[in-house]
Amino acid sequence: MTGRGEPPEGTPEGAPGGGDEEYRSVVFDETFIRAARLQESSAKERLTQHAAAVRTRPLPPGRGAGGRSALLLVLVVAMAFASVLYLGVRTTTPAPGERAAEPLRTTVVALAPQSAVPGGRPAELFARSPAAPYPSGAAGVAVPPSEGTAHFSGNQVTAALAIAKDYLVRSSLDPDVLSGRDTRPVRLLLDPGLHDQFDHSMDNPADDGRHAATGWLVRFDPDETALADAPVRVRGTLRASEAAPGVLEVASDHTFVYAVRPAGAGAARADASLFTVRRELTFRFDRDDLRMHRAELLNARVLAGPQACGTDTAAALHPVPAGRSTPPAPPVATDPYAPGAAATALCGALAPSAQPSVKP
């Protein structure tokens, strides 16, 4: 008969007395552990109490199924309480950088010509205009060398400048955007908090300081204006600064010069003219914006001409064709090529210096 606590299957191979050193490698499997709970009844218990030869010893308090269930219940309650506390903290105290995007504020100023608009071949017009030395296309939107700020690394500042450049290129140079065929390239670069305002501006543009489509992007009416076969000339600046511990701000100031013609039959044979758009934009970025390659567009100020005063520029820009003029403009002339150009009304006069010179 087996002794107290000895497994009923006998002494495992390699146990003490087995004549080898394999005991150190014995694995106490489930059978051995279960057997360790067995206790042999005494002879008196078997004779007087008709007890079984072997009985199972009870587990110490807290070691049975009830103890395990209680411990599991305590853990579940603790985890549930911790989850509620964590979610409550996140709801009441947003993490740094989690901000709602502010609505875009827009100003679009039409600049009317003071005489007939010069016309001709695009290359000749550019050569006789202030845009003659400007780079073509995206090369004119240069990203300057940058350094880190108090709370942003140099790489993060460079990323903010690169996103601002992408926005300017897509919203000012993409042919599908300029012709009104597509707006998605611009929308994809915006913080989702601005999507509703952007969509409203595209679907129902209004000159209300919030919903002018031409504040978000450069767009011409395809029924009136066609782009001439010439690259857009661009020059301007990008400057980054830290607006708050978790916010970067980029100020852009660029002048875009387009060669355009009247749309419709015979457009290719019509004289081209130059149309100038000065865009001053303010972008904001938090760390999520930098990580997701998107921007918050905060302010947009646009000076564009030659256009007639009184023209609705909320949906699209309306260049005055070559050889035509408009009613007299306000007396204060504005040069969109000049640094710090200012206009105090929603329409101004296009300075003669901003137009191509007349052929001798």
Secondary structure as the mmCIF struct_conf table of DSSP 4:
data_model
#
loop_
_struct_conf.conf_type_id
_struct_conf.id
_struct_conf.beg_label_comp_id
_struct_conf.beg_label_asym_id
_struct_conf.beg_label_seq_id
_struct_conf.end_label_comp_id
_struct_conf.end_label_asym_id
_struct_conf.end_label_seq_id
TURN_TY1_P TURN_TY1_P1 ARG A 4 GLY A 5
TURN_TY1_P TURN_TY1_P2 PRO A 8 GLU A 9
BEND BEND1 THR A 11 THR A 11
HELX_LH_PP_P HELX_LH_PP_P1 PRO A 12 PRO A 12
TURN_TY1_P TURN_TY1_P3 GLU A 13 GLY A 14
BEND BEND2 ALA A 15 ALA A 15
TURN_TY1_P TURN_TY1_P4 PRO A 16 GLY A 17
BEND BEND3 GLY A 18 GLU A 21
HELX_RH_3T_P HELX_RH_3T_P1 GLU A 22 SER A 25
HELX_RH_AL_P HELX_RH_AL_P1 GLU A 30 ALA A 36
TURN_TY1_P TURN_TY1_P5 ARG A 37 ARG A 37
STRN STRN1 LEU A 38 GLU A 40
HELX_LH_PP_P HELX_LH_PP_P2 SER A 41 SER A 42
HELX_RH_AL_P HELX_RH_AL_P2 ALA A 43 THR A 48
BEND BEND4 GLN A 49 GLN A 49
BEND BEND5 ALA A 53 ALA A 53
STRN STRN2 VAL A 54 THR A 56
HELX_LH_PP_P HELX_LH_PP_P3 ARG A 57 PRO A 60
TURN_TY1_P TURN_TY1_P6 PRO A 61 GLY A 62
BEND BEND6 GLY A 64 GLY A 64
HELX_RH_AL_P HELX_RH_AL_P3 ALA A 65 THR A 92
BEND BEND7 THR A 93 THR A 93
HELX_LH_PP_P HELX_LH_PP_P4 PRO A 94 ALA A 95
TURN_TY1_P TURN_TY1_P7 PRO A 96 GLY A 97
HELX_LH_PP_P HELX_LH_PP_P5 ALA A 100 LEU A 104
STRN STRN3 ARG A 105 ALA A 112
BEND BEND8 GLN A 114 SER A 115
HELX_LH_PP_P HELX_LH_PP_P6 ALA A 116 PRO A 118
STRN STRN4 GLY A 120 GLY A 120
HELX_RH_AL_P HELX_RH_AL_P4 PRO A 122 ALA A 127
TURN_TY1_P TURN_TY1_P8 ARG A 128 ARG A 128
BEND BEND9 SER A 129 SER A 129
TURN_TY1_P TURN_TY1_P9 PRO A 130 PRO A 133
HELX_LH_PP_P HELX_LH_PP_P7 TYR A 134 PRO A 135
STRN STRN5 SER A 136 SER A 136
HELX_RH_3T_P HELX_RH_3T_P2 GLY A 137 GLY A 140
BEND BEND10 VAL A 141 VAL A 141
HELX_LH_PP_P HELX_LH_PP_P8 ALA A 142 PRO A 145
BEND BEND11 ALA A 150 PHE A 152
HELX_RH_AL_P HELX_RH_AL_P5 GLY A 154 SER A 172
TURN_TY1_P TURN_TY1_P10 LEU A 173 LEU A 173
HELX_RH_AL_P HELX_RH_AL_P6 PRO A 175 LEU A 178
TURN_TY1_P TURN_TY1_P11 SER A 179 GLY A 180
BEND BEND12 ARG A 181 ARG A 181
HELX_RH_AL_P HELX_RH_AL_P7 ARG A 184 ARG A 187
TURN_TY1_P TURN_TY1_P12 LEU A 188 LEU A 189
STRN STRN6 LEU A 190 LEU A 190
HELX_RH_3T_P HELX_RH_3T_P3 PRO A 192 LEU A 194
HELX_RH_AL_P HELX_RH_AL_P8 HIS A 195 ASP A 203
BEND BEND13 ASN A 204 ASN A 204
BEND BEND14 ASP A 207 ARG A 210
HELX_RH_AL_P HELX_RH_AL_P9 ALA A 213 TRP A 216
BEND BEND15 LEU A 217 LEU A 217
STRN STRN7 PHE A 220 PHE A 220
TURN_TY1_P TURN_TY1_P13 PRO A 222 GLU A 224
STRN STRN8 THR A 225 LEU A 227
BEND BEND16 ASP A 229 ALA A 230
HELX_LH_PP_P HELX_LH_PP_P9 PRO A 231 VAL A 232
STRN STRN9 ARG A 233 ALA A 244
TURN_TY1_P TURN_TY1_P14 PRO A 245 GLY A 246
STRN STRN10 VAL A 247 PRO A 262
BEND BEND17 GLY A 264 GLY A 264
TURN_TY1_P TURN_TY1_P15 ALA A 265 GLY A 266
HELX_RH_3T_P HELX_RH_3T_P4 ALA A 267 ARG A 269
BEND BEND18 ALA A 270 ALA A 270
HELX_LH_PP_P HELX_LH_PP_P10 ASP A 271 ASP A 271
STRN STRN11 ALA A 272 ALA A 272
STRN STRN12 SER A 273 PHE A 285
HELX_RH_AL_P HELX_RH_AL_P10 ARG A 287 MET A 292
TURN_TY1_P TURN_TY1_P16 HIS A 293 HIS A 293
STRN STRN13 ALA A 295 ALA A 295
STRN STRN14 GLU A 296 GLY A 305
BEND BEND19 PRO A 306 PRO A 306
TURN_TY1_P TURN_TY1_P17 CYS A 309 GLY A 310
BEND BEND20 ALA A 314 ALA A 315
STRN STRN15 LEU A 317 LEU A 317
HELX_LH_PP_P HELX_LH_PP_P11 PRO A 319 PRO A 321
TURN_TY1_P TURN_TY1_P18 ALA A 322 GLY A 323
BEND BEND21 PRO A 327 PRO A 327
HELX_LH_PP_P HELX_LH_PP_P12 PRO A 328 PRO A 330
BEND BEND22 PRO A 331 VAL A 332
STRN STRN16 ALA A 333 THR A 334
TURN_TY1_P TURN_TY1_P19 PRO A 336 TYR A 337
BEND BEND23 ALA A 338 ALA A 338
TURN_TY1_P TURN_TY1_P20 PRO A 339 GLY A 340
BEND BEND24 THR A 344 LEU A 346
STRN STRN17 CYS A 347 LEU A 350
HELX_LH_PP_P HELX_LH_PP_P13 ALA A 351 ALA A 351
HELX_RH_3T_P HELX_RH_3T_P5 PRO A 352 ALA A 354
BEND BEND25 GLN A 355 GLN A 355
HELX_LH_PP_P HELX_LH_PP_P14 PRO A 356 LYS A 359
#
